[in-house]
Amino acid sequence: MSCRGMHFALEDKDVQILRETEDEEARIEHVTDVIEEDLFGGDWAAETDKAWDAIHRCFANGTLALDGGEYPLNHVIMGGEQLVTSGDYYISLKTPDQVRDIAKALGDITRDNLRARYRAIDPTDYGMDLSDDDEEYTCDWFEGLVDFYRRAAEAGRWVIFTVDQ
């Protein structure tokens, strides 16, 4: 498994399909076969590669806990409505109101602020030592999320975060 994180800004029709689909495997298939095919590489997609883990920890009190940290920053990655949480795939959904809140909060996060949050991660819980290289990697991937959330908020779109584990 690649563990590479992705964000997609969705229109109402895709959210309706995801919510109406009761089977998690069918939800995953809709994301991988339709949403990724339609949106990957465009303005409505943002990659976070493997930096999603550290980015979430930066906003969740250093942990992967869904309830760690404070709203709205703890919704940047894993927070929100959990659509798939079993097996090797994870999907969380953020409403347009949450997307606006996240975009506004991200506007206040400087690179120096993110660096300080990164340095507060517990390396034991993280599973690896904190390093200058990993910190830069995390900050670099984070920058794309700021613009992505701003665009999604301006368009009134929903956002999903996906990762396969």
FIZAKOL-439192 format. One record per residue: residue in one letter; z, x, y negated of N, C-alpha, C, O in turn. Coordinates in steps of 0.02 Angstrom, whole numbers, plus 50000, padded with zeros to 5 digits. Each point is the difference from the previous one (the first is absolute). Example, Ala and Ser with C-alpha at 12.3 -4.5 7.8 and 13.67 -1.06 7.14 Angstrom:
<nodes>
A503905066050284500004995549941500005004549940500335005250001/S499314993049946500035004249941500374996149945500085002549945/
</nodes>
This chain:
<nodes>
M500005004250059500004995849941500005004449938500275005650000/S499434991949948499915004249941500574999549949500125004849963/C500244989650034500544998949951499765000549928500385002049956/R498994996350032499745000449932500064993249966499774994950026/G500565005149916500124993849963499424998049957499645004249972/M500264989250023499484997149958500274994049963500424996350026/H499345002749913500134993949962499344996649987499495003249986/F500514990250019499414996049984500204994349954500504996750011/A499115002249936500114994449954499564994250023499395000550002/L500934994050015499664994450032499924994049955500394998949953/E499104997150063499914993549969500384994950042500205001450057/D499884992749916500384994650033499734998550070500404998850046/K498945001349964499714998150064500245004550057500144997550055/D499915009049933500235004550052500744999150015500215000450057/V500184998349891500724998850010500104993650040500434999850044/Q499184995149941500054993750037499855001250074500354997450043/I499145006549972499835001550070500585003750033500204998450056/L500065006749911500555003950029500624995750013500325000650052/R499844995149901500604995950008499904994550052500484998150034/E498924999349972499874994650048499925002650072500054996250048/T499825010249958499915003050066500695001650028500375004249973/E499814992550082500675000950029500065006250043500545002950005/D498924999150026500015005850045499945006549960499535000849961/E500945003750049499995006349962499385004250016499735003249955/E500054996850106499395003850018499404997349962499585003949978/A500374989550014499454997149963500045001949926499495001149967/R501124999350006500085002249931499765007249992499645001649953/I500565002650094499785007049997499245000450004499695003849962/E500014992450082499275000050006499674997849936499495002849980/H500794992249986499714997749937500045005649948499525001149962/V501035002550037500075005549952499505005550017499645002449956/T500354999850107499575005750018499264998350001499585004149982/D500254989850039499294998250008499694996949937499405000549990/V501004996349969499734996649942500225003449935499595002449961/I501074997850027500255002649937499835007349990499735001949948/E500415002350102499845007149993499255001149992499795004149959/E499814992250080499275000849995499754998149930499555003349973/D500744991349998499764997649935500265004149942499645000949950/L500975001750054500335002849942500085007650000500085003049947/F499925000150111500135007250004499525003949956499394998950001/G500895005749959499595004349958499844997149932499685003349959/G500524990550028499864996949935500624999349957500525002850015/D499414993649930500544999149952500594996150029500565000449973/W499334995850080500534995850027500345003150060500314996550041/A499635010049965500355003750054500305006449971499725003149954/A500854998850074500325006249979500305003350062500384996850037/E499455009449974500285003850056500645003549978500075002149942/T500394998550105500595004149988500095005150056500505003550002/D499024996850042500015004750056500694999750032500264994550011/K500045011050006500675000050030500555000449947500595000050017/A499225000449920500495000349946500354993449989500514999749965/W499244994950065500324993549993500745000350019500414996749969/D499755007250082500695000550025500455002749944500514996949984/A499325008749987500415002949946500004995649938500514999449967/I498924997650017499974995649942500494994250009500374998349954/H499624998650104500474994550012500725002549994500414996749967/R499745008950062500685002849996500215001449928500594999249983/C498935002849976500165001349929500254993749965500385000449951/F499424993850073500194993749968500484995950042500164994349982/A500075008450075500444996250045500625004150018500235000050057/N500045003349893500615003950010499945005350054500475001450036/G498935001449971499895005550046499884998050073499955004350043/T500014989149971499934997750069499354996050008499654998649952/L500204999750111499444995550014500214992750002499604995750016/A501035002949969500264993250002499604995449954499855001849943/L500004992250082499644995249960500424997549942499734998149948/D500935001950060500434997549947500335005649959500444998749960/G499335007450050500265005649961499724999849929499464997349989/G500905005549965499775000349931500034993349965500324995450023/E499335004349921500014993949959499304997549988499525003949994/Y500434989550002499374996749983499855001649927500465000249959/P498925000850023499394999450039499765006550033499544999950041/L500785005749943499755006450027500055000450075499595003450032/N500904993349999500045000350073499464995950034499954999850061/H499634996849899499434996250028499345003849994499494997650024/V500525008349946499375003849991499665001250067499394999350005/I500995002450046499725001550065500184994550051499584995750014/M501015004450012500174995850058500314993349982500014995550042/G500255003749898500334993749982499504994349994499405001149993/G500864992950009499594994049995500054995950063500445001250042/E499114994049965499984995750060499735004150059499465002949995/Q500914997350059499805003950058499534995850044500214995150030/L499165006949973499504996450040499945002750070499874996350047/V500215010349961499985003250066500525005549999499995004449957/T500474995450091500525005250004500135002250071500475003750013/S499114994150033500125002050070499445004550024499465000249971/G500695003350082499495004350028499875006149957500475002949972/D498924999050022499815006149966499674998849932499695004549972/Y500394989550002499664998449937500494996349955500444996450024/Y499495004449911500454997149952499604997349941499575003549973/I500564990350007499684997149941500534996449958500374995850026/S499675006049910500444996349954499574997349943499525003149978/L500674991049998499624996349950500414999349936500594998350002/K499095003049941500314998949935499624994649963499385000050000/T500984995249970499694994649962499725002649934500185005549979/P499384990649989499755002149934500575001249949499955004649960/D500574991250042500575001149955500355006650015500175003849955/Q499924997750109500315006350020499565005949980500255005149978/V499094994150030499535005349981500065001549926500005005849980/R500054989049979500095001149927500665003749986500015004649959/D500524993450075500655003349991499975007350021500265004449966/I499414996950090499935006850025499595004249951500195005649984/A499254991749993499575003749953500385001849937499945005649975/K500444989750000500395001449939500525005550013500075004549959/A500284995150097500525005050015499695006850013500295005149980/L499124995250051499685006450014499795003549935499965006149998/G499904990049951499815002949935500555004249970499875004249957/D500744994850066500575003849974500165006250042500445003949982/I499224997050074500155005650044499555006049982499394999750007/T500935005549970499645006149984499985004550062500364998950049/R499225006149949499975004850055500685003450009500225001150056/D500105000749888500665003250004500524995250031500425002250038/N499544991449945500464995250028499894999450075500484999750039/L498895000149982499854999550072500245006350036500274999650055/R499655006149914500245006350030500754999850011500255002150053/A500124995449898500734999550007500184995250057500475001450038/R499174993149968500124995350054499845003250068500364999050049/Y499105004849953499825003450062500565004850021500195000250059/R500075003649894500515005050015500664996850023500435003350029/A499654990149959500604996550022499944997350072500494997250026/I498935003550005499914997850070500425004450046500015006149992/D500324990850055500395003650050499525003050052499674996250036/P500275010549967499515003050046500134998350074499544999650039/T501094999349978500164998350070499704993250017499694999250053/D500404995949903499724993350011499235000249996499664996450036/Y500085007849920499285000649989499665003250062499424998650014/G500955005550022499735003150060499645006549987499695002850045/M500354999649894499705006549983500325002649936500304996249962/D499645010150027500275003049939499594997949940499394999350004/L500954999849941499654998849937499685006649979500305005350009/S499114994349962499665006249980499594998749937499844994349983/D499995011149983499584999449941499324997150018499734995949963/D500005006250094499344997550021500034992550014499564996349979/D500955001550058500064992950016500134995949937499764994449993/E500635008449961500134996649936499354999049961499884994649974/E499715010550022499354999449965499554995050035499674996049968/Y500315004450097499604995350041500214992949985499584995649990/T501075003150009500274993449985499814997849930499774994349990/C500335009949961499844998449931499254998649990499814995449965/D499785008650067499274999249994499774993250026499614996649968/W500645001550091499814993550029500294994249961499694994749995/F500905006349977500324994849960499594998149939499954994249982/E499755010849985499624998749939499474994650008499894996049955/G499785003950102499484995050012500294992950005499664995249983/L500965004250039500314993550006500144996849932499964993949993/V500195010249958500154997349933499404996349973500074994349977/D499355008850024499384996749976499814994150044499784994849975/F500305005950090499844994650046500414993849984499724994549994/Y500945006250000500424994249986499844997049932500044993949991/R499795010349960499824997449934499374995650005499994994549972/R499505007950064499384996150009500144993550037499764994749981/A500635005850072500164994050040500394994949959499874994050004/A500605008449955500394995549958499564996549948500064994049989/E499505009949980499554997149949499544994750030499824995249966/A500005005750097499554995250034500384994350034499684995550027/G500985004749973500394994750032499945000050075500044994750032/R499875011249997499915000550073500665001150037500495002349971/W499504996050092500535001550047499895007250023499455002649993/V501065000650035499925006750028500335000350068500554997550010/I499095005750037500315001650064500045007650007499575003749976/F500964998450056500065007050022499944999950075500314995950034/T499285008749993499925000450073500095007250022499845004849965/V500434995950095500045006650031500034999150076500334995550025/D499325008850010500075000250073500455005950017499975005249969/Q500454993750081500505005150016499885003150067500385004450021/
</nodes>
